């Protein structure tokens, strides 16, 4: 663990982590470079609202730039809603091009997406 990550983790009290667990059930810790990131799963109602708020029209969906922009907006919004620490997650996302994508994938996995066992034909 780097000195910066150790300082980041020490800034969080166990009481704060327990408070988050009480509120959200599950809390996860990951890291990007020297930065510790703590997040929670997204709830169904939050996910539905996020999808609606970041949707684009059928006409816009024909434009590749608009589709990419929608994806970026959804990844960023997902991180904004679920990241508990650090407070400057949007700054980190701006600094590191792949952070939102990778973090969004982790959050979705811990939110029940792709959680079912592989189906078998009967």
Backbone torsions as a table, in degrees:
resi	resn	phi	psi	omega
1	UNK	NA	128.9	-179.8
2	UNK	-72.5	161.9	179.7
3	UNK	-61.0	-40.8	-179.9
4	UNK	-64.8	-43.8	179.5
5	UNK	-64.6	-39.8	177.7
6	UNK	-61.0	-42.1	177.7
7	UNK	-64.3	-41.5	178.8
8	UNK	-60.8	-46.9	-178.0
9	UNK	-67.0	-39.6	179.5
10	UNK	-65.8	-23.6	179.2
11	UNK	-68.5	-19.4	178.4
12	UNK	-95.7	131.1	177.1
13	UNK	-87.9	155.0	175.5
14	UNK	-62.0	-32.5	177.8
15	UNK	-61.8	-39.7	178.8
16	UNK	-65.2	-43.3	179.1
17	UNK	-62.8	-43.0	178.3
18	UNK	-64.7	-36.3	176.8
19	UNK	-63.1	-43.8	177.4
20	UNK	-62.8	-42.7	179.3
21	UNK	-61.7	-40.6	178.7
22	UNK	-64.3	-36.1	-179.0
23	UNK	-78.5	-40.4	-170.0
24	UNK	-114.4	-6.5	-179.1
25	UNK	85.6	-70.4	-178.7
26	UNK	-115.5	140.6	177.6
27	UNK	-134.6	136.1	-175.9
28	UNK	-123.1	149.0	178.7
29	UNK	-120.5	133.9	174.3
30	UNK	-139.8	-177.5	180.0
31	UNK	-145.9	148.9	174.0
32	UNK	-131.2	116.2	-173.8
33	UNK	54.6	-117.8	-178.7
34	UNK	-99.4	7.2	-174.2
35	UNK	-104.9	125.6	173.9
36	UNK	-80.9	137.2	178.1
37	UNK	-127.3	128.8	178.1
38	UNK	-118.2	130.3	-177.6
39	UNK	-141.1	169.9	178.0
40	UNK	-125.7	163.4	175.2
41	UNK	-67.3	155.4	175.2
42	UNK	-87.2	142.4	178.4
43	UNK	-85.3	157.1	-176.9
44	UNK	-56.3	-46.4	-178.7
45	UNK	-64.1	-37.8	177.8
46	UNK	-66.5	-42.1	179.9
47	UNK	-62.9	-45.9	179.4
48	UNK	-60.5	-46.4	179.0
49	UNK	-61.6	-43.4	179.3
50	UNK	-61.3	-42.9	179.3
51	UNK	-63.1	-42.1	179.7
52	UNK	-67.4	-41.5	-177.6
53	UNK	-69.2	-24.2	-176.9
54	UNK	-109.9	15.2	180.0
55	UNK	-74.8	159.7	176.2
56	UNK	-126.9	160.1	-179.2
57	UNK	-70.7	164.5	177.6
58	UNK	-59.5	-37.4	179.4
59	UNK	-65.5	-43.3	179.6
60	UNK	-66.8	-30.3	-178.8
61	UNK	-64.9	-17.9	177.3
62	UNK	-77.5	-16.9	-177.1
63	UNK	-95.4	117.0	-177.3
64	UNK	-58.2	-40.0	179.2
65	UNK	-61.2	-40.6	179.0
66	UNK	-66.4	-38.3	177.8
67	UNK	-65.3	-41.7	177.9
68	UNK	-65.5	-41.5	178.1
69	UNK	-61.5	-40.9	177.9
70	UNK	-61.7	-45.1	179.4
71	UNK	-60.7	-47.3	178.5
72	UNK	-59.9	-43.8	179.8
73	UNK	-62.7	-40.1	179.9
74	UNK	-68.0	-43.1	179.2
75	UNK	-63.2	-45.5	-179.4
76	UNK	-64.4	-44.7	-179.9
77	UNK	-63.8	-39.3	177.7
78	UNK	-59.6	-45.7	178.6
79	UNK	-64.5	-43.1	-178.8
80	UNK	-60.2	-40.5	-178.0
81	UNK	-72.4	-37.2	-168.6
82	UNK	-104.9	-19.5	-179.3
83	UNK	-75.8	125.1	-179.5
84	UNK	-93.8	-28.3	-177.8
85	UNK	-154.0	133.7	4.8
86	UNK	-86.3	167.5	179.5
87	UNK	-68.0	-23.9	-175.7
88	UNK	-95.9	34.6	-176.7
89	UNK	-59.0	-34.9	179.9
90	UNK	-65.5	-35.2	175.9
91	UNK	-65.2	-43.0	179.3
92	UNK	-64.2	-40.0	178.0
93	UNK	-62.1	-40.4	179.5
94	UNK	-67.0	-36.5	-178.3
95	UNK	-73.2	-31.9	-172.8
96	UNK	-123.0	106.2	-170.4
97	UNK	-54.1	-37.6	-175.0
98	UNK	-93.4	-3.4	-174.5
99	UNK	-61.6	-49.1	-176.9
100	UNK	-59.7	-42.5	-179.2
101	UNK	-63.8	-50.5	-178.6
102	UNK	-64.9	-43.7	-179.1
103	UNK	-67.3	-41.5	177.9
104	UNK	-59.8	-40.2	177.7
105	UNK	-61.3	-43.5	178.4
106	UNK	-63.7	-45.7	-178.7
107	UNK	-61.1	-44.8	179.6
108	UNK	-62.2	-41.9	179.1
109	UNK	-61.6	-40.7	179.5
110	UNK	-80.9	-1.7	178.9
111	UNK	-104.0	9.7	174.5
112	UNK	99.8	-1.3	176.1
113	UNK	-77.9	134.4	-176.6
114	UNK	64.8	25.5	-176.2
115	UNK	-89.6	-17.0	-178.6
116	UNK	-75.4	149.2	173.4
117	UNK	-67.0	157.1	179.7
118	UNK	-60.4	131.9	179.5
119	UNK	-71.2	150.1	176.0
120	UNK	-122.8	144.4	179.8
121	UNK	-74.9	137.3	179.2
122	UNK	-104.7	NA	NA
